[in-house]
Amino acid sequence: MTPLELFGITLAAILLLFILVIKLKIHAFISLMITSVLVGIFTGMPLMDVIRSVQEGMGSILGFIAIVVGIGSIFGEILQASGGAEALSASMLNRFGEKRSSWALMTTGFIIAIPVFLDVGFIILVPMVYALSRKSGKSMLFYAIPLLAGLAVTHAFVPPTPGPIAVSEIIGAQLGWVIMFGFIVGFPVAMIAGPVFGNYISKRIHLDPPDISEDEKILGNEKRDMPSASWVIFLIALPLFLILLSTVTDMAIKEGWVVEAKVTEIFRFIGHPFIALLIATLAAMYFLGYKRNYTGRQLMQIANKALGPAGLIILVTGAGGVFKQILVDSGVGAALAEMVSNKNIPPIVLAYILALIIRITQGSATVAMITAAGMVAPVIEVLGTDEMGKALVVLVIAAGATTFSHVNDSGFWLVGKYLNMTEKQTLQSWSIMETIISVAGFVLIFLLSLFV
């Protein structure tokens, strides 16, 4: 098939998905599975290869997401049900005020996403969004968009997240320049896509936080003092610190600063998101549960309540992974990128367009980054681009790969379900926020390229 034919099938598939979900009200999980299979068939994939792609797409996403969402949901529900998230939100509102709290959340997300994956950071911190919204009466988007913007910008632009690390390696860019330019570009971009856009979209889409009446029934109506905000900060910071410890340990081993030993293995183990979240959840159960006279039965009921919606999030996110895998295996993104790369376009612009096309057509930002980097690397080498120029190419690829997260991106479904948004609302908020990050990032990087 020609690239244009593949592109046409992809557009038709995305249109079909929107019709199934938005117009016909067919469940997103079923709609994604139907669309994925049809794309595989119509792009000419052997039928059994379609099945294998479905299994691989579901398995590759759920191997990580299912555990993180499962444990993270229990952790978040304990914070919420015990009053911990409410205590922290009250502290934030008192310290920063309603208007500045969104800026505080953006900065928190920006810092946290340096050692932590976007989805892990969001799952850990989303109870704060619920509690702040409940306390202030504002739409959840007023707080969620700044948090997500901070997380998304750092995840895309600042190593040691996997995307920019992999692209830097392929392009041959020095990480020091990538990190420096990543901060220079990233923070103003996060400001625009976060508090500024969040303030705008929250006035147009009002999202109420989850109902906590069921928690009150489970835990009883007896009045207890809210836990200390400092204890809640400690519990939220605990998994983040452990993950950061693992990241620093990994880096120290790779750079030869330390040798592998039993203690480094322990640090890497307890800092894996699975174990870090499990430790934090057990700590929350003890300090916010048992220490405050909640029974084991009550905590078990809270965990059961958390895992109900978590199952839906896991399945829909997995189906998004299936759709992405089918698009990757059918060759849609690679064919279109190859077609564009044959044009005579400046490297900065070429890198952005390639990453953008691959991202929109197949969903994964990391795949888009790595594929675009592999195509641009020979051009960079021929032109003899200097170190600062290479760093800017890395960042512009990251910007392109952030464009318009939509139905073929598992993150689209994860964010939408956690905030209880319809697909249309997720497109209007999360998808536009990601596009603002992409476009604003490209503009700033292009301007920087004129001076370095």
C-alpha positions as CSV (number, residue, x, y, z in Angstrom):
1,M,0.0,0.0,0.0
2,T,1.1,3.6,-0.6
3,P,1.7,6.0,2.3
4,L,-1.4,8.0,1.2
5,E,-3.6,4.9,1.2
6,L,-2.3,3.9,4.7
7,F,-2.9,7.5,5.9
8,G,-6.5,7.4,4.5
9,I,-7.2,4.2,6.3
10,T,-5.9,5.7,9.6
11,L,-8.0,8.8,9.2
12,A,-11.1,6.7,8.4
13,A,-10.4,4.5,11.5
14,I,-10.1,7.5,13.8
15,L,-13.4,8.9,12.4
16,L,-15.1,5.5,12.9
17,L,-13.8,5.4,16.5
18,F,-15.3,8.9,17.2
19,I,-18.6,7.8,15.7
20,L,-18.7,4.6,17.7
21,V,-17.9,6.3,21.0
22,I,-19.4,9.7,20.8
23,K,-22.4,9.2,18.4
24,L,-23.4,5.6,19.0
25,K,-22.4,5.6,22.6
26,I,-20.6,2.2,22.3
27,H,-18.2,1.6,25.2
28,A,-14.7,2.9,24.5
29,F,-13.1,-0.5,25.2
30,I,-15.3,-2.3,22.6
31,S,-15.0,0.6,20.1
32,L,-11.2,0.5,20.3
33,M,-11.1,-3.2,19.8
34,I,-13.4,-3.1,16.8
35,T,-11.4,-0.2,15.2
36,S,-8.0,-1.8,15.9
37,V,-9.0,-5.1,14.2
38,L,-10.5,-3.3,11.2
39,V,-7.4,-1.2,10.7
40,G,-5.2,-4.4,10.7
41,I,-7.5,-6.1,8.2
42,F,-7.8,-3.1,5.8
43,T,-4.1,-2.3,5.8
44,G,-3.4,-5.8,4.6
45,M,-1.9,-7.4,7.7
46,P,-2.2,-11.2,7.8
47,L,-5.1,-12.1,10.0
48,M,-3.1,-14.0,12.6
49,D,-0.6,-11.0,12.7
50,V,-3.6,-8.9,13.7
51,I,-4.3,-11.2,16.6
52,R,-0.6,-11.1,17.7
53,S,-0.6,-7.3,17.5
54,V,-3.7,-7.2,19.7
55,Q,-2.0,-9.4,22.3
56,E,1.3,-7.5,22.2
57,G,-0.4,-4.1,22.3
58,M,-2.5,-5.1,25.3
59,G,0.3,-6.9,27.1
60,S,3.0,-4.2,26.6
61,I,0.8,-1.5,28.0
62,L,-0.8,-3.5,30.9
63,G,2.4,-5.0,32.0
64,F,3.2,-1.6,33.5
65,I,-0.1,0.3,33.7
66,A,-2.2,-2.4,35.4
67,I,0.1,-2.6,38.4
68,V,0.7,1.1,38.7
69,V,-3.0,2.0,38.3
70,G,-4.0,-0.8,40.7
71,I,-1.7,0.1,43.6
72,G,-1.9,3.8,42.8
73,S,-5.7,3.8,43.0
74,I,-5.6,2.2,46.4
75,F,-3.0,4.7,47.6
76,G,-5.1,7.6,46.3
77,E,-8.3,6.3,47.7
78,I,-6.7,6.0,51.2
79,L,-5.4,9.6,51.0
80,Q,-8.9,10.7,49.9
81,A,-11.0,8.7,52.3
82,S,-8.9,9.4,55.4
83,G,-9.1,13.1,54.8
84,G,-5.4,13.3,53.9
85,A,-5.9,14.8,50.5
86,E,-8.3,17.3,52.0
87,A,-5.8,18.3,54.6
88,L,-3.1,18.9,52.0
89,S,-5.5,20.9,49.7
90,A,-6.6,23.1,52.6
91,S,-2.9,23.7,53.4
92,M,-2.2,24.6,49.8
93,L,-5.2,26.9,49.5
94,N,-4.1,28.7,52.8
95,R,-0.5,29.0,51.7
96,F,-0.9,29.9,48.0
97,G,-4.5,31.1,47.7
98,E,-7.0,29.7,45.1
99,K,-5.4,31.5,42.1
100,R,-1.8,30.6,42.9
101,S,-2.5,27.0,43.8
102,S,-2.7,26.1,40.1
103,W,0.8,27.6,39.6
104,A,2.0,25.5,42.6
105,L,0.6,22.4,41.0
106,M,2.3,23.1,37.7
107,T,5.6,23.6,39.4
108,T,5.1,20.4,41.4
109,G,4.3,18.4,38.3
110,F,7.3,19.9,36.5
111,I,9.7,18.9,39.2
112,I,8.2,15.5,39.9
113,A,8.2,14.3,36.3
114,I,12.0,14.5,36.2
115,P,12.5,11.2,38.0
116,V,8.9,9.8,37.6
117,F,6.8,8.7,34.6
118,L,4.0,11.1,33.7
119,D,1.3,8.5,34.4
120,V,2.8,7.5,37.8
121,G,3.1,11.2,38.9
122,F,-0.5,11.9,37.9
123,I,-1.9,8.8,39.7
124,I,-0.1,9.8,42.9
125,L,-1.1,13.4,42.8
126,V,-4.7,13.3,41.3
127,P,-6.3,13.0,44.8
128,M,-5.0,16.6,45.4
129,V,-6.9,17.7,42.3
130,Y,-10.1,16.1,43.6
131,A,-9.7,17.6,47.1
132,L,-8.8,21.1,45.8
133,S,-11.8,21.1,43.5
134,R,-14.1,19.9,46.3
135,K,-12.7,22.6,48.6
136,S,-12.9,25.5,46.2
137,G,-15.9,24.5,44.0
138,K,-13.9,25.1,40.8
139,S,-13.8,22.6,37.9
140,M,-11.2,19.9,38.4
141,L,-9.6,21.1,35.1
142,F,-8.5,24.3,36.9
143,Y,-6.1,22.2,38.9
144,A,-5.6,19.1,36.7
145,I,-4.4,20.9,33.5
146,P,-1.6,22.8,35.3
147,L,-0.5,19.5,37.0
148,L,-0.6,17.6,33.7
149,A,1.2,20.4,31.8
150,G,4.1,20.4,34.3
151,L,4.3,16.6,34.2
152,A,4.0,16.4,30.3
153,V,6.6,19.2,29.6
154,T,9.3,17.7,31.8
155,H,8.5,14.1,30.6
156,A,9.0,15.3,27.0
157,F,11.9,17.8,27.3
158,V,14.1,17.0,30.3
159,P,16.2,13.8,30.7
160,P,16.4,11.3,32.4
161,T,12.9,10.4,31.0
162,P,13.2,7.7,28.3
163,G,12.2,9.7,25.2
164,P,14.8,12.5,25.3
165,I,17.5,10.0,26.5
166,A,16.9,7.7,23.5
167,V,16.8,10.6,21.0
168,S,20.0,12.1,22.5
169,E,21.7,8.8,22.0
170,I,20.6,8.4,18.4
171,I,21.3,12.0,17.5
172,G,24.6,12.0,19.4
173,A,23.6,15.1,21.5
174,Q,25.2,15.9,24.8
175,L,22.7,15.4,27.7
176,G,24.0,18.6,29.5
177,W,22.9,20.8,26.6
178,V,19.6,18.9,26.3
179,I,18.8,19.4,30.0
180,M,19.8,23.1,30.0
181,F,17.7,23.9,26.9
182,G,14.9,21.6,28.2
183,F,14.5,23.8,31.2
184,I,14.8,27.1,29.2
185,V,12.1,26.0,26.8
186,G,10.0,23.8,29.2
187,F,9.1,26.2,32.0
188,P,7.5,29.0,29.9
189,V,5.7,26.3,27.8
190,A,4.3,24.7,31.0
191,M,3.1,28.1,32.1
192,I,1.2,28.7,28.9
193,A,-0.2,25.1,28.6
194,G,-0.9,24.8,32.4
195,P,-2.3,27.7,34.5
196,V,-3.1,29.9,31.5
197,F,-4.9,27.3,29.5
198,G,-6.3,25.6,32.6
199,N,-8.0,28.8,33.7
200,Y,-9.5,29.2,30.2
201,I,-10.8,25.6,29.7
202,S,-12.1,25.2,33.3
203,K,-14.6,28.0,32.7
204,R,-15.9,26.1,29.7
205,I,-15.9,22.6,31.0
206,H,-17.0,22.1,34.6
207,L,-16.0,18.8,36.1
208,D,-17.0,17.9,39.6
209,P,-14.7,15.7,41.8
210,P,-15.7,12.1,42.7
211,D,-18.4,11.7,45.3
212,I,-16.9,10.8,48.7
213,S,-20.2,9.8,50.4
214,E,-19.4,6.1,49.9
215,D,-16.1,6.6,51.8
216,E,-18.0,8.2,54.7
217,K,-20.4,5.2,54.8
218,I,-17.4,2.7,54.8
219,L,-15.5,4.6,57.5
220,G,-18.5,5.6,59.6
221,N,-19.7,9.0,60.5
222,E,-17.6,9.5,63.7
223,K,-15.7,12.7,63.6
224,R,-11.9,12.4,63.4
225,D,-9.4,15.2,63.1
226,M,-7.9,15.5,59.7
227,P,-4.4,14.1,59.4
228,S,-1.4,16.4,59.4
229,A,-0.6,17.9,56.0
230,S,3.1,17.3,56.7
231,W,2.4,13.6,57.1
232,V,0.5,13.6,53.8
233,I,3.4,15.4,52.0
234,F,5.7,12.7,53.4
235,L,3.5,9.9,52.1
236,I,3.3,11.5,48.6
237,A,7.0,12.3,48.6
238,L,8.0,8.8,49.7
239,P,7.4,7.0,46.4
240,L,8.8,9.9,44.5
241,F,12.0,9.9,46.6
242,L,12.4,6.1,46.1
243,I,12.0,6.4,42.3
244,L,14.5,9.3,42.3
245,L,16.9,7.2,44.3
246,S,16.7,4.4,41.8
247,T,17.2,6.8,38.9
248,V,20.3,8.4,40.5
249,T,21.7,4.9,41.3
250,D,21.2,3.8,37.6
251,M,22.9,6.9,36.4
252,A,25.8,6.6,38.9
253,I,26.4,3.0,37.7
254,K,26.3,3.9,34.0
255,E,28.7,6.8,34.5
256,G,31.1,4.6,36.5
257,W,30.8,6.7,39.7
258,V,29.9,3.6,41.7
259,V,30.1,-0.2,41.1
260,E,27.2,-2.5,41.1
261,A,26.7,-4.1,44.5
262,K,24.0,-5.5,46.8
263,V,23.1,-2.0,48.1
264,T,22.7,-0.6,44.6
265,E,20.5,-3.5,43.6
266,I,18.3,-2.8,46.7
267,F,18.1,0.9,45.8
268,R,17.1,0.1,42.2
269,F,14.5,-2.5,43.5
270,I,12.8,-0.3,46.0
271,G,12.8,2.6,43.5
272,H,10.9,0.8,40.8
273,P,7.4,2.3,40.5
274,F,5.8,-1.0,41.5
275,I,7.7,-1.4,44.7
276,A,7.8,2.4,45.5
277,L,4.0,2.6,45.2
278,L,3.5,-0.6,47.2
279,I,5.7,0.8,50.1
280,A,3.8,4.1,50.0
281,T,0.5,2.4,50.0
282,L,1.4,0.2,53.0
283,A,2.7,3.3,54.8
284,A,-0.6,5.1,54.1
285,M,-2.6,2.2,55.4
286,Y,-0.6,2.3,58.6
287,F,-0.3,6.0,59.3
288,L,-3.6,7.2,57.9
289,G,-5.5,4.0,58.7
290,Y,-4.4,1.8,61.6
291,K,-2.8,4.6,63.6
292,R,-6.1,6.6,63.3
293,N,-8.2,3.6,64.5
294,Y,-9.6,2.5,61.2
295,T,-10.1,-1.3,61.1
296,G,-8.6,-3.7,58.6
297,R,-12.1,-4.4,57.3
298,Q,-12.7,-0.7,56.6
299,L,-9.3,-0.4,54.7
300,M,-10.2,-3.5,52.7
301,Q,-13.5,-2.0,51.7
302,I,-11.7,1.2,50.6
303,A,-9.3,-0.9,48.5
304,N,-12.2,-2.7,46.9
305,K,-13.9,0.6,46.1
306,A,-10.7,1.9,44.5
307,L,-10.2,-1.2,42.3
308,G,-13.7,-0.9,40.7
309,P,-13.0,2.2,38.5
310,A,-9.3,1.1,38.3
311,G,-10.4,-2.0,36.3
312,L,-12.2,0.2,33.8
313,I,-9.2,2.5,33.4
314,I,-6.9,-0.5,32.9
315,L,-9.0,-2.1,30.2
316,V,-9.6,1.1,28.2
317,T,-6.0,2.1,28.5
318,G,-5.0,-1.4,27.3
319,A,-7.3,-1.1,24.4
320,G,-5.6,2.2,23.5
321,G,-2.3,0.3,23.5
322,V,-3.8,-2.3,21.1
323,F,-4.9,0.5,18.6
324,K,-1.4,2.0,18.8
325,Q,0.3,-1.4,18.2
326,I,-1.8,-2.1,15.2
327,L,-0.9,1.3,13.7
328,V,2.8,0.7,14.4
329,D,2.7,-2.9,12.9
330,S,0.8,-1.8,9.8
331,G,3.6,0.7,9.0
332,V,1.4,3.8,8.8
333,G,3.7,6.2,10.7
334,A,6.9,4.9,9.2
335,A,5.6,5.1,5.6
336,L,4.4,8.7,6.0
337,A,7.5,9.8,7.8
338,E,9.7,8.4,5.0
339,M,7.6,10.3,2.4
340,V,8.1,13.6,4.3
341,S,11.8,13.0,4.9
342,N,12.5,13.0,1.2
343,K,11.6,16.7,1.0
344,N,14.1,19.5,1.1
345,I,13.2,21.0,4.6
346,P,15.5,22.6,7.3
347,P,16.5,20.0,9.9
348,I,14.6,21.7,12.8
349,V,11.4,21.8,10.8
350,L,11.9,18.4,9.3
351,A,12.4,16.8,12.7
352,Y,9.3,18.4,14.1
353,I,7.1,17.4,11.2
354,L,8.3,13.8,11.2
355,A,7.7,13.4,15.0
356,L,4.3,15.1,14.7
357,I,3.1,12.8,11.9
358,I,4.3,9.7,13.6
359,R,2.8,10.8,16.9
360,I,-0.6,11.6,15.4
361,T,-0.8,8.4,13.3
362,Q,0.3,5.8,15.8
363,G,0.0,7.4,19.3
364,S,3.1,6.6,21.2
365,A,5.3,9.7,21.9
366,T,8.4,7.6,22.6
367,V,8.0,5.6,19.4
368,A,7.5,8.9,17.5
369,M,10.6,10.3,19.1
370,I,12.8,7.3,18.3
371,T,11.5,6.9,14.8
372,A,11.9,10.5,13.9
373,A,15.4,10.6,15.4
374,G,16.5,7.6,13.3
375,M,15.4,9.4,10.2
376,V,16.9,12.8,11.1
377,A,20.3,11.5,12.4
378,P,21.9,11.0,9.0
379,V,20.8,14.5,7.9
380,I,22.4,16.0,11.1
381,E,25.6,14.1,10.5
382,V,25.9,15.3,6.8
383,L,25.3,18.9,7.8
384,G,27.8,18.8,10.7
385,T,25.4,20.3,13.2
386,D,27.2,21.5,16.4
387,E,26.4,20.3,20.0
388,M,23.9,23.0,20.8
389,G,22.2,22.5,17.5
390,K,21.9,18.7,18.2
391,A,20.3,19.4,21.6
392,L,17.7,21.7,19.9
393,V,16.9,18.9,17.4
394,V,16.4,16.5,20.3
395,L,13.9,19.0,21.9
396,V,12.1,19.8,18.6
397,I,11.5,16.0,18.1
398,A,10.1,15.8,21.6
399,A,7.9,18.8,20.9
400,G,6.6,17.2,17.7
401,A,6.0,13.9,19.5
402,T,3.8,15.6,22.1
403,T,1.2,16.9,19.5
404,F,-2.5,16.2,20.0
405,S,-2.7,13.1,22.1
406,H,-6.0,11.5,21.0
407,V,-7.7,8.1,20.8
408,N,-4.7,6.1,19.8
409,D,-2.7,7.2,22.8
410,S,-3.2,5.3,26.1
411,G,-2.6,8.5,28.0
412,F,-5.7,10.0,26.5
413,W,-7.8,7.3,28.1
414,L,-6.0,7.3,31.4
415,V,-6.4,11.0,31.9
416,G,-10.0,11.0,30.6
417,K,-11.1,8.2,32.9
418,Y,-9.4,9.5,36.0
419,L,-11.1,12.9,35.6
420,N,-14.4,11.3,34.5
421,M,-14.4,13.1,31.2
422,T,-16.3,12.2,28.0
423,E,-14.1,11.6,24.9
424,K,-15.2,15.1,23.6
425,Q,-14.2,16.8,26.8
426,T,-10.8,15.0,26.8
427,L,-10.1,16.2,23.3
428,Q,-11.1,19.7,24.3
429,S,-8.8,19.8,27.3
430,W,-6.0,17.2,27.5
431,S,-5.5,17.0,23.7
432,I,-5.4,20.8,23.2
433,M,-3.1,21.1,26.2
434,E,-0.6,18.7,24.6
435,T,-0.9,20.6,21.3
436,I,-0.2,23.9,23.0
437,I,3.0,22.3,24.5
438,S,4.0,21.1,21.1
439,V,3.4,24.3,19.2
440,A,4.7,26.7,21.9
441,G,7.8,24.4,22.3
442,F,8.5,24.4,18.6
443,V,8.2,28.2,18.4
444,L,10.6,28.7,21.3
445,I,13.1,26.1,20.0
446,F,13.0,27.6,16.5
447,L,13.7,31.1,17.9
448,L,16.6,29.7,20.0
449,S,18.0,28.0,16.9
450,L,18.4,31.5,15.3
451,F,20.8,32.5,18.0
452,V,22.9,29.4,18.8
